């Protein structure tokens, strides 16, 4: 068992590395509070952006910030609400509270927070239901993305509620279920003790009773990341290959400059899992801050490396098309491993860190779809929908 003194030293080092003493970014005018969204067992907050005139059946993107960040700061850096205005989708930002985690990390390593029907995972699921009901969004086009601890929680949402999501985008994140304590969280971030592929795949299958179809997943990682090392990106690939029935070798590999992409596709050429490695990039979300296709603003852990992961992930999901996934002007090296006709830009999906967490009460979760009454105002409609879906008592 790891000594307490070692854990304390790791916590202190991580606080210094992540700048936890720096105040979180201030709030902007682009995001608004969601308001009431259910019993909220994870005690989270929620910020949203719904473009003016958004039509019914628009997509929803759920975005999870990293440690030391808040919703508004991450949105200003990554540009999700700006892209939502361009492409026509709603954005939901779950937001951590310091009373849950002093460093504002989502608690991706706390068993009570990553279990279906429990804690932070259930709070985020309730937020999603409230957004779908209130804004008449498309249940078949719900997506989730996150950075670092947010990437770890995004992986959990895909695992615990795979029937909810068409796709995910995990940036410097961690596979679902690999840690259950603070010391384990630090070890996994450093690439120590990661389970083998078979165990990773079992963790995913055991997170729900879902039997498919499964979300498509885009994974992003900097090769120079010393906070969440690249071995975690490979662990995420291995975890999701299993449910999609994909082999160990990618269908297609290509490199342009410092950006390498690997694709795993089905026999029909549809991309189900993709891995993006940015050579020399440290811990953070890849941005393109200047020139054609620029989006967002550089900041700590929001890194201008000449490619917008926000645009590329949205393109991978099929909700903001026209993005070149592998971008750059240098030599391209391509290896078509299985000689399949695989498109670089896939179609849409199917019809960080650790300190301090706490146990919370659980709540049952059902698989039903809401049929809310139109009487009683918006709050009553949301509560009716949550109860009908088994998301609120």
C-alpha positions in Angstrom: 0.0 0.0 0.0 1.3 3.4 -0.9 2.4 5.5 2.1 0.3 8.5 3.1 3.4 10.7 2.9 3.9 9.7 -0.7 0.3 10.5 -1.6 0.6 13.9 0.1 3.7 14.7 -1.8 2.0 13.8 -5.1 -0.9 16.0 -4.2 1.4 19.0 -3.5 3.3 18.4 -6.8 0.1 18.2 -8.8 -1.3 21.4 -7.2 1.9 23.1 -8.2 1.8 21.6 -11.7 -1.8 22.4 -12.4 -1.7 25.9 -10.8 -4.5 25.0 -8.4 -3.9 28.2 -6.4 -4.7 30.3 -9.4 -8.3 31.5 -9.4 -10.6 30.0 -12.0 -11.4 32.1 -15.1 -14.2 34.6 -14.7 -17.6 34.1 -16.3 -18.5 35.3 -19.8 -21.7 36.4 -21.4 -21.7 33.5 -23.8 -22.8 30.8 -21.3 -25.9 30.9 -19.1 -26.9 28.9 -16.1 -29.0 25.8 -16.8 -31.0 26.2 -13.6 -32.9 23.2 -12.0 -32.2 19.9 -13.7 -33.1 17.3 -11.1 -31.9 15.9 -7.8 -28.2 16.5 -8.7 -26.6 13.9 -6.4 -23.2 14.9 -7.6 -23.7 18.6 -6.5 -22.5 19.9 -9.8 -23.3 23.2 -11.6 -24.2 23.6 -15.2 -23.7 26.2 -17.9 -25.2 26.2 -21.4 -25.2 27.8 -24.8 -28.2 27.5 -27.1 -27.8 29.5 -30.3 -30.6 31.9 -31.2 -33.1 30.3 -33.5 -31.8 26.8 -33.0 -34.3 24.4 -34.7 -35.9 21.4 -33.1 -33.9 18.1 -33.2 -30.5 19.9 -33.1 -27.5 18.0 -31.7 -26.2 18.4 -28.2 -22.5 18.5 -27.2 -21.6 18.0 -23.5 -18.2 19.5 -22.7 -16.3 18.7 -19.5 -13.5 21.1 -18.4 -10.2 20.1 -16.9 -8.7 20.7 -13.4 -8.3 24.3 -12.3 -10.7 25.3 -15.1 -14.4 26.3 -15.2 -17.0 26.1 -18.0 -16.6 29.7 -19.2 -12.8 29.6 -19.3 -12.7 26.3 -21.2 -15.3 27.5 -23.6 -13.3 30.7 -24.4 -10.2 28.5 -25.0 -11.7 25.6 -27.0 -14.4 27.6 -28.8 -17.3 25.1 -28.5 -20.0 27.8 -28.2 -18.6 29.7 -31.1 -18.7 26.5 -33.3 -22.2 25.9 -32.1 -23.3 29.2 -33.5 -21.7 28.3 -36.9 -22.9 24.7 -37.1 -26.2 24.8 -35.2 -26.0 22.7 -32.0 -26.5 23.2 -28.3 -23.7 23.0 -25.8 -23.9 21.8 -22.2 -21.0 22.5 -19.7 -21.3 20.5 -16.5 -19.1 22.5 -14.0 -17.3 21.2 -10.9 -17.6 23.0 -7.5 -14.7 23.5 -5.1 -16.7 21.9 -2.3 -16.5 18.6 -4.3 -12.9 18.9 -5.4 -10.6 21.8 -4.4 -8.8 21.7 -7.8 -12.1 21.7 -9.7 -11.4 18.2 -11.1 -14.3 16.0 -12.0 -13.9 13.0 -9.7 -13.2 10.3 -12.4 -11.5 8.1 -9.8 -14.3 8.1 -7.1 -16.4 4.9 -7.4 -19.6 6.7 -6.2 -19.2 9.3 -8.9 -18.5 7.1 -11.9 -21.3 4.5 -11.5 -24.4 4.5 -13.6 -27.2 6.0 -11.5 -24.9 7.6 -9.0 -23.0 10.8 -8.1 -21.5 13.1 -10.7 -22.3 10.7 -13.5 -26.1 10.8 -12.7 -26.0 14.6 -12.3 -24.6 15.0 -15.8 -27.2 12.5 -17.1 -29.9 14.6 -15.5 -28.5 17.8 -17.1 -28.6 16.1 -20.5 -32.3 15.1 -20.0 -33.2 18.6 -19.0 -31.5 20.0 -22.1 -33.2 17.5 -24.4 -36.6 18.2 -23.0 -36.4 22.0 -22.7 -34.8 22.6 -26.1 -36.3 19.7 -28.1 -32.9 18.3 -29.0 -32.2 15.2 -31.0 -31.7 12.1 -28.7 -29.8 10.3 -31.5 -27.1 13.1 -31.7 -25.8 13.6 -28.2 -22.0 13.8 -27.8 -19.6 14.2 -25.0 -16.0 15.5 -24.8 -13.6 16.5 -22.1 -10.0 17.4 -21.2 -7.9 15.6 -18.6 -10.1 14.9 -15.6 -12.9 16.0 -17.8 -11.7 13.5 -20.3 -11.8 10.8 -17.7 -15.3 11.7 -16.7 -16.3 11.8 -20.4 -15.0 8.3 -20.7 -17.2 7.3 -17.8 -20.3 8.9 -19.3 -19.7 6.9 -22.5 -19.3 3.7 -20.5 -22.1 4.2 -18.0 -24.6 5.6 -20.4 -23.6 4.3 -23.9 -27.2 4.3 -25.1 -27.3 8.1 -24.6 -24.3 9.1 -26.7 -23.6 8.8 -30.5 -19.9 9.7 -30.0 -17.2 10.9 -27.7 -14.0 13.0 -27.9 -11.4 12.3 -25.2 -8.5 14.7 -24.8 -5.6 13.8 -22.5 -8.1 11.6 -20.7 -8.1 8.2 -19.0 -10.0 5.0 -19.6 -13.1 4.3 -17.6 -12.7 2.5 -14.3 -8.9 2.3 -14.1 -8.7 4.0 -10.7 -10.7 3.9 -7.5 -8.5 5.8 -5.1 -6.3 8.9 -5.2 -3.0 7.0 -5.2 -4.3 4.8 -8.1 -5.4 7.9 -10.0 -1.8 9.3 -9.8 -0.3 6.0 -10.8 -2.6 5.6 -13.8 -1.9 9.2 -15.0 1.8 8.3 -15.0 1.0 5.1 -16.9 1.6 2.8 -14.0 -0.6 -0.2 -13.3 -2.9 0.2 -16.4 -4.9 -2.9 -16.9 -4.4 -5.1 -19.9 -6.7 -4.8 -22.9 -9.0 -7.6 -21.8 -9.6 -6.2 -18.4 -10.1 -2.7 -19.8 -12.8 -4.0 -22.1 -14.5 -5.8 -19.2 -14.6 -2.6 -17.2 -16.4 -1.0 -20.1 -18.9 -3.8 -20.6 -19.6 -4.1 -16.9 -20.5 -0.4 -16.6 -24.0 -0.9 -18.1 -26.2 -3.7 -19.5 -26.0 -2.1 -22.9 -25.3 -4.5 -25.8 -24.9 -2.0 -28.7 -24.7 -0.1 -30.9 -21.8 1.7 -29.3 -20.6 5.4 -29.5 -17.7 6.2 -31.9 -14.7 7.7 -30.1 -12.0 10.2 -31.0 -8.9 10.2 -28.8 -6.4 13.1 -28.6 -3.0 13.0 -26.9 0.2 15.0 -26.8 3.4 12.9 -26.9 5.2 15.2 -24.5 2.3 15.1 -21.9 3.9 14.4 -18.5 0.6 14.9 -16.6 -1.5 12.2 -18.3 1.1 10.2 -20.2 0.4 8.8 -23.7 0.0 5.2 -22.4 -3.5 6.3 -21.3 -4.5 7.1 -24.9 -3.6 3.6 -25.9 -5.6 2.2 -23.0 -8.7 4.1 -24.2 -8.2 2.7 -27.7 -7.9 -0.8 -26.2 -11.0 -0.4 -24.1 -13.1 0.7 -27.0 -11.8 -1.8 -29.6 -13.4 -4.6 -27.8 -17.0 -3.5 -27.9 -16.6 -2.5 -31.6 -15.0 -5.8 -32.5 -11.9 -4.2 -33.9 -8.4 -5.7 -34.1 -5.3 -4.4 -32.5 -3.7 -2.9 -35.7 -5.3 0.2 -37.1 -7.0 0.2 -40.4 -5.2 3.3 -41.5 -2.2 5.3 -40.2 -1.1 8.7 -41.6 1.2 11.5 -40.5 1.4 15.1 -41.5 4.1 17.1 -39.8 3.7 16.7 -36.0 0.2 15.2 -36.3 -0.3 11.5 -36.5 -3.6 9.8 -36.9 -4.6 6.2 -36.6 -8.1 4.9 -37.6 -9.9 1.7 -36.7 -12.8 1.1 -39.1 -15.4 -1.6 -39.6 -15.6 -3.7 -42.8 -17.8 -1.1 -44.4 -15.2 1.6 -44.0 -16.9 3.5 -41.2 -14.5 4.9 -38.6 -15.4 3.7 -35.1 -12.3 4.7 -33.1 -9.5 7.2 -34.0 -6.4 8.2 -32.2 -4.6 11.6 -32.8 -1.1 12.0 -31.5 0.4 15.5 -31.5 4.2 15.2 -31.5 5.8 17.4 -28.8 2.6 18.7 -27.3 2.3 18.9 -23.6 -0.9 18.5 -21.4 -3.8 20.3 -22.9 -6.4 20.7 -25.7 -5.0 21.3 -29.2 -6.1 24.6 -30.8 -5.6 26.5 -34.0 -5.6 30.1 -33.0 -4.7 31.8 -36.3 -5.5 31.5 -39.9 -8.2 29.6 -41.8 -10.3 27.4 -39.5 -9.0 29.1 -36.3 -11.1 28.7 -33.2 -10.7 29.5 -29.5 -7.9 31.3 -27.6 -4.7 29.9 -26.1 -4.5 29.7 -22.3 -3.0 27.3 -19.8 -3.8 23.7 -21.0 -5.3 25.2 -24.2 -2.5 24.9 -26.6 -2.0 26.5 -30.1 -0.5 23.6 -32.1 -2.0 24.5 -35.5 -5.0 22.2 -35.4 -8.4 22.7 -33.8 -9.4 19.5 -32.0 -12.8 21.1 -31.4 -13.5 21.4 -35.2 -12.0 18.0 -35.9 -14.0 16.2 -33.2 -17.2 17.9 -34.4 -16.4 16.9 -37.9 -15.7 13.3 -36.8 -19.2 13.3 -35.2 -20.7 14.7 -38.4 -22.2 17.8 -36.8 -19.8 20.4 -38.3 -18.4 19.1 -41.6 -15.7 20.5 -43.8 -12.7 20.1 -41.5 -9.4 18.5 -42.6 -8.7 16.0 -39.9 -5.0 15.7 -40.4 -3.7 19.2 -41.1 -0.4 20.5 -42.1 2.0 21.4 -44.9 4.8 18.9 -44.3 5.3 15.5 -45.8 2.5 13.0 -45.4 3.2 9.4 -44.6 0.2 7.0 -45.0 -0.1 3.3 -44.2 -3.3 1.5 -45.1 -2.8 -1.5 -42.9 -5.8 -3.5 -43.9 -6.2 -2.1 -47.4 -9.8 -1.0 -46.8 -11.4 2.0 -48.5 -11.4 4.1 -45.3 -12.5 7.8 -45.4 -10.3 10.1 -43.4 -13.4 12.1 -42.3 -15.9 9.7 -40.8 -19.7 10.0 -40.9 -21.7 10.7 -37.8 -22.2 8.2 -35.1 -25.1 5.7 -34.6 -29.2 6.1 -35.0 -6.1 16.1 -14.8 -6.2 14.8 -12.1 -7.0 13.7 -8.7 -7.3 15.2 -5.3 -10.3 14.9 -3.0 -13.6 13.2 -3.5 -16.5 12.1 -1.4 -19.1 9.4 -1.4 -22.7 10.3 -2.2 -26.1 8.7 -2.1 -27.0 6.7 -5.2 -30.2 6.8 -7.2 -31.8 4.2 -9.6 -31.5 4.8 -13.3 -33.9 3.4 -15.9 -33.8 3.0 -19.6 -37.2 4.4 -20.4 -37.8 7.6 -22.5 -39.7 10.5 -21.0 -43.3 11.4 -22.1 -43.7 14.6 -20.0 -46.9 16.5 -19.5 -47.0 20.0 -20.9 -48.7 21.3 -17.8 -47.0 22.9 -14.8 -44.3 25.0 -16.5 -40.7 24.1 -17.6 -39.6 22.9 -14.2 -42.5 20.5 -13.9 -41.9 19.2 -17.5 -38.3 18.5 -16.7 -39.1 16.8 -13.4 -41.8 14.6 -15.1 -39.2 13.7 -17.8 -36.6 12.8 -15.3 -39.0 10.6 -13.3 -40.2 8.9 -16.4 -36.6 8.1 -17.4 -35.8 6.8 -13.9 -33.3 9.7 -13.3 -35.2 11.3 -10.4 -37.4 10.0 -7.6 
